[in-house]
Amino acid sequence: MPNTNFKIVYSLRIHIILEQNGFHYITEMKNPQHPNYNCWVYDASPDFLAAFDSIQRELERRSHNG
């Protein structure tokens, strides 16, 4: 049975960092809530989720520290 756990990334910044860290998206699609923007679907492996959480925490930390 194939893995059906996916994570949709709506942030271009996070998407670029993930790609730089070796994670490649499965497909790119239009953002359903904002059709002028794209979003990316990734396999939600444990390694991906750990990297995603780390990136998100670091970006939040940067935004709070100016």
C-alpha positions in Angstrom: 0.0 0.0 0.0 1.5 3.4 -1.0 2.2 6.1 1.5 -0.7 8.6 1.6 0.8 11.0 4.0 1.4 14.3 2.3 2.2 17.9 3.4 1.2 20.9 1.3 3.6 23.8 1.6 2.1 27.2 0.9 5.2 29.3 1.7 7.7 29.9 -1.2 10.4 30.7 1.4 10.0 27.3 3.1 9.7 25.5 -0.2 13.0 27.0 -1.4 14.8 26.1 1.9 13.4 22.5 1.7 14.7 22.2 -1.9 18.1 23.5 -0.8 18.1 20.8 1.9 17.5 18.0 -0.6 13.7 17.6 -0.3 11.9 17.5 -3.6 8.2 18.1 -4.1 5.9 15.5 -5.6 3.8 18.0 -7.5 3.2 21.8 -7.8 -0.3 23.2 -8.0 -2.3 26.4 -7.8 -3.1 27.5 -4.2 -6.8 26.8 -4.0 -7.4 29.9 -1.8 -5.1 32.2 -3.7 -5.0 31.1 -7.4 -2.3 33.6 -8.3 0.1 31.6 -6.1 1.4 28.1 -6.2 1.8 25.5 -3.5 3.9 22.3 -3.3 3.0 18.8 -2.2 5.7 16.8 -0.4 5.8 13.3 1.0 5.4 13.7 4.7 8.2 11.4 5.8 9.5 11.7 9.3 12.7 13.4 8.0 10.7 15.9 6.0 8.5 16.7 8.9 11.4 17.3 11.2 13.1 19.5 8.7 9.8 21.4 8.0 9.3 22.0 11.8 12.9 23.1 12.2 12.7 25.6 9.3 9.4 27.0 10.5 10.8 27.5 14.1 13.9 29.2 12.7 11.8 31.6 10.5 9.5 32.4 13.4 12.5 33.0 15.7 14.0 35.4 13.1 10.8 37.3 12.7 10.4 37.8 16.4 14.1 38.9 16.9 14.0 41.4 14.0 
